Amino acid sequence: MVKIHEKFMARCLQLAENGKGTTYPNPMVGCVIVKNNSILSEGWHHRAGEPHAEAQAINNIDAKDLTGATLYVNLEPCNHVGRTAACAPLIVTSGIKKVVIGSLDTHHKVNGSGIEHLKKHGIEVVSNILTQQCRALNKRFFMFHEQYRPYVALKWAETKNGLVAPLAKNQLRPVWISNEYARQHTHVLRSNEHAILVGHRTWALDSPKLSAYRWNENNPQIVVLGGEKPKKQGVIWLSSEQYNTAEQVLTKLYELEIQSVLVEGGPETLQRFIDANLWDECFVYKSQDHWNDGLLGPKLNQSLSPIATFQDNVLYHGKNQL
């Protein structure tokens, strides 16, 4: 039976991933309804304010078909009314008598109340199926609600000898270290995060777009740290007088309900998060170029592993082990 549960929970996770980068502040959730070991209906949460995965799956089929069916979902159904109706009461009224859940929802408005509501109304609940995978999918959501800070990913590109920028330049645009294919992959990383943060020097000297247009239109919220307040509308500015430590920056982003942030530079800003040990994973694009001089990249006290190759660029990745 466990293997069967894992099979359908794996499908929930596949469906949930369709919402990567678009569901903030909600988690990614997928749902399947199964009868006689066959999937009757599926659903996944697209974005905040739209139907949850359970509601989609239930509303896709006739009520009579739900008799004797089992609902699978990777996250505990909610039991509170927000921008949409609560899922646990909907499951109760649907006639479904068994629910299989991947992981507990530790948001303070849920945190076991969904499971309690289901059991109270006579529904059999099986929980903790592929829990590790379910929590990994929503690592940003869980970090925000359990550690009370955004999930932090670091990203930079460096030459073969560890330089990230020239000492000086004449034009207000980036000097590319990574190649075209690696830069497109950067847009994939950006599309996954709630916000993207750069220091004021990077903002002033490179004039970066900081968008994800090479992958999709899911552009993250731009945050600039220090310097003068940016003129571009919609940019969050954090003055260096008020926010001069990584802890202060993350506290403010948490207050702004930003669940994850991709820190892209420059090296001083990146090092600030490394030194404070306030980062969760790191992506470094390494080129084969060798510069005679330039700015040294951040120093990370742990090794990274190669995970992808983009012609002559190699992407290294690591999770914080400290």
C-alpha positions in Angstrom: 0.0 0.0 0.0 2.9 2.4 0.8 4.2 2.0 -2.7 0.8 2.8 -4.2 0.6 5.9 -2.0 4.1 7.0 -3.1 3.2 6.5 -6.8 0.3 8.9 -6.6 2.1 11.3 -4.3 4.9 11.5 -6.9 2.2 12.6 -9.4 1.0 15.3 -7.0 4.6 16.6 -6.8 4.8 16.7 -10.6 1.6 18.6 -10.9 2.6 21.0 -8.1 5.8 22.0 -9.9 3.7 23.6 -12.6 3.1 26.5 -10.2 6.8 27.1 -9.5 7.4 30.8 -9.2 3.8 31.8 -9.7 2.0 30.8 -6.5 3.6 33.3 -4.0 2.7 33.7 -1.2 1.0 30.3 -1.4 2.9 27.0 -1.6 3.0 24.7 -4.7 0.3 22.1 -4.4 -0.8 19.2 -6.6 -3.7 16.9 -6.1 -5.0 13.6 -7.6 -8.2 11.8 -7.0 -7.9 8.0 -7.3 -10.4 5.2 -7.5 -9.6 1.5 -8.1 -5.9 2.5 -8.6 -6.8 4.8 -11.5 -6.6 8.6 -11.5 -10.1 10.1 -12.0 -9.1 13.8 -11.7 -6.1 16.1 -11.2 -5.5 19.7 -10.1 -2.7 22.1 -9.2 -2.6 25.5 -7.7 -1.8 28.1 -10.4 -1.5 31.3 -8.4 -2.7 33.1 -5.3 -6.4 34.0 -5.4 -7.2 31.1 -7.8 -8.7 27.7 -6.9 -6.5 25.4 -4.8 -5.4 22.1 -6.1 -8.0 20.1 -4.1 -10.8 22.3 -5.4 -9.7 22.0 -9.0 -9.5 18.2 -8.7 -12.9 17.8 -7.0 -14.7 20.2 -9.3 -13.4 18.5 -12.4 -15.6 15.4 -11.9 -19.2 14.5 -10.9 -19.9 14.0 -7.2 -21.2 10.4 -7.8 -17.7 9.4 -9.0 -16.2 10.4 -5.7 -17.8 7.6 -3.8 -15.0 5.2 -2.6 -12.3 7.5 -4.1 -9.1 8.6 -2.3 -7.7 12.1 -2.6 -3.9 12.6 -2.7 -2.3 16.0 -2.0 1.3 16.9 -1.2 0.4 19.4 1.5 -2.1 19.4 4.3 -5.5 20.9 3.1 -6.2 24.3 4.5 -9.0 24.9 7.0 -9.3 28.7 6.8 -11.0 31.1 4.4 -8.7 33.5 2.6 -9.0 34.7 -1.0 -10.6 31.3 -1.7 -12.7 28.8 0.3 -11.1 26.3 2.7 -10.2 23.0 1.2 -10.8 20.7 4.2 -14.5 21.4 4.5 -14.8 21.1 0.7 -13.3 17.6 0.9 -15.8 16.7 3.7 -18.8 17.8 1.6 -17.5 16.0 -1.5 -18.1 12.6 -0.1 -14.4 11.5 -0.2 -13.7 9.2 2.7 -9.9 8.9 2.5 -7.2 11.5 2.2 -3.4 10.8 1.8 -1.1 13.8 2.6 2.5 14.3 1.9 3.5 16.8 4.6 2.0 19.0 7.3 1.3 22.6 6.5 3.2 24.5 9.2 1.6 27.9 8.3 0.2 29.1 11.6 -3.4 29.3 10.1 -3.2 25.5 9.3 -0.6 23.6 11.3 -2.7 20.4 11.8 -6.1 22.0 11.8 -6.9 20.7 8.3 -6.1 17.1 9.3 -8.1 17.5 12.5 -11.1 18.8 10.6 -11.0 15.8 8.2 -10.7 13.2 11.0 -13.5 15.0 13.0 -15.8 14.3 10.1 -14.9 10.6 9.8 -12.4 10.8 7.0 -9.5 8.4 7.1 -6.2 10.3 6.9 -2.8 8.9 5.9 0.1 11.3 6.3 3.8 11.6 5.8 4.1 10.1 2.4 7.2 11.2 0.5 7.5 13.9 3.2 11.1 14.8 2.4 10.3 15.4 -1.2 7.2 17.3 -0.4 9.1 19.6 2.0 11.9 20.1 -0.5 9.5 21.2 -3.2 8.2 24.0 -0.9 11.5 24.7 0.8 10.9 28.5 0.4 7.4 28.3 1.9 8.6 26.3 4.9 11.7 28.5 5.5 9.5 31.5 5.6 7.0 30.1 8.1 9.3 28.1 10.2 12.5 30.2 10.4 10.8 33.5 9.8 13.0 34.7 7.0 13.1 34.4 3.2 14.9 31.5 1.6 18.3 32.8 0.3 19.9 31.7 -2.9 23.3 33.2 -4.0 24.3 33.5 -7.6 27.3 34.9 -9.5 29.6 34.3 -12.5 33.4 34.3 -12.3 36.4 33.7 -14.5 38.7 30.7 -14.3 40.8 32.6 -11.8 37.9 33.8 -9.6 37.3 37.3 -10.9 33.7 38.7 -11.2 34.1 42.2 -12.6 36.7 44.5 -14.2 38.4 47.1 -12.0 36.9 49.8 -14.2 34.7 50.2 -17.3 33.5 52.9 -19.6 29.9 51.8 -20.3 26.9 51.5 -18.0 26.2 47.9 -18.9 27.3 44.5 -17.7 30.6 43.0 -18.8 29.6 39.4 -19.5 31.6 36.5 -18.0 29.0 33.8 -18.6 28.0 32.9 -22.2 24.6 33.3 -23.8 23.3 29.8 -22.7 24.4 30.3 -19.1 22.7 33.7 -19.0 19.5 32.1 -20.3 19.7 29.6 -17.4 20.1 32.5 -15.0 16.6 33.6 -16.0 15.3 30.1 -15.0 16.8 30.7 -11.5 15.2 34.2 -11.3 11.8 32.9 -12.3 11.8 30.5 -9.3 12.3 33.2 -6.7 10.1 35.8 -5.2 12.6 38.6 -5.3 16.1 39.4 -6.6 18.6 41.6 -4.6 21.7 43.5 -5.8 23.9 46.1 -4.2 23.7 49.7 -5.3 27.0 49.6 -7.2 25.8 46.7 -9.4 22.6 48.6 -9.9 24.4 51.9 -10.8 27.3 50.5 -12.9 25.6 47.6 -14.8 22.0 49.0 -15.1 20.7 45.4 -15.0 17.2 44.4 -16.1 17.1 41.6 -13.5 14.2 40.0 -15.4 13.3 36.5 -16.4 12.2 37.3 -20.0 14.5 34.7 -21.5 12.5 32.0 -19.7 9.1 33.3 -18.9 7.4 36.5 -17.8 7.6 35.6 -14.1 9.8 38.5 -13.2 10.9 38.7 -9.5 10.5 41.7 -7.3 13.7 43.9 -7.5 15.4 44.9 -4.3 18.4 47.3 -4.3 20.6 47.6 -1.2 22.2 51.0 -0.3 23.2 54.0 -2.5 20.5 56.4 -3.7 16.9 55.5 -4.1 16.3 54.0 -7.6 14.2 56.1 -9.9 12.6 53.0 -11.5 9.1 52.4 -10.3 8.3 49.2 -8.3 11.9 48.7 -7.0 12.2 48.1 -3.2 15.1 50.2 -1.9 16.8 49.4 1.4 19.0 52.2 2.6 22.4 51.2 4.0 21.9 53.4 7.1 19.0 51.2 8.2 19.9 47.9 6.7 23.7 47.3 6.8 23.6 43.7 7.9 22.3 40.6 6.3 20.1 40.0 9.3 18.5 43.4 9.0 17.9 42.9 5.3 16.2 39.6 5.7 14.1 40.9 8.6 12.8 43.6 6.4 12.1 41.3 3.5 10.2 39.0 5.9 8.1 42.0 7.0 7.4 42.6 3.3 6.2 39.0 3.0 8.9 38.0 0.5 9.4 34.3 0.8 12.6 33.9 -1.2 15.4 36.1 -2.6 18.1 35.5 -5.2 21.2 37.6 -4.3 23.1 38.4 -7.5 25.8 40.8 -6.4 28.0 42.5 -6.3 30.8 40.6 -4.4 30.5 42.7 -1.3 26.8 42.1 -1.0 27.1 38.4 -1.6 29.9 38.1 1.0 27.7 39.9 3.5 25.3 37.0 3.4 28.0 34.4 3.4 29.8 35.8 6.4 26.5 35.9 8.3 25.8 32.3 7.3 22.4 33.4 6.0 22.2 31.6 2.8 20.6 28.3 1.8 22.0 27.4 -1.7 24.5 28.8 -4.1 24.9 28.9 -7.9 28.2 29.8 -9.5 28.8 30.0 -13.3 32.5 29.5 -14.1 33.9 30.5 -17.5 37.2 29.4 -19.0 38.3 33.1 -19.4 41.4 34.3 -17.5 41.6 38.0 -16.7 44.9 39.7 -15.7 43.1 41.8 -13.1 39.6 42.5 -11.7 37.4 42.2 -8.6 37.7 39.0 -6.7 34.6 37.0 -6.3 33.0 36.0 -2.9 34.8 33.4 -0.7 32.7 30.4 0.3 34.1 28.1 2.9 32.8 24.9 1.3 33.1 23.1 -2.0 30.5 23.2 -4.8 29.7 20.5 -7.2 29.3 20.8 -11.0 25.6 20.2 -12.0 25.4 21.6 -15.6 27.5 22.6 -18.6 26.7 25.4 -21.0 29.4 24.9 -23.7 32.5 26.4 -22.1 30.7 27.5 -18.9 30.1 25.1 -15.9 27.5 25.7 -13.3 28.5 24.8 -9.7 26.0 24.3 -7.0 26.0 23.8 -3.2 23.7 23.9 -0.2 24.7 25.5 3.1 26.3 22.7 5.2 27.1 24.9 8.2 
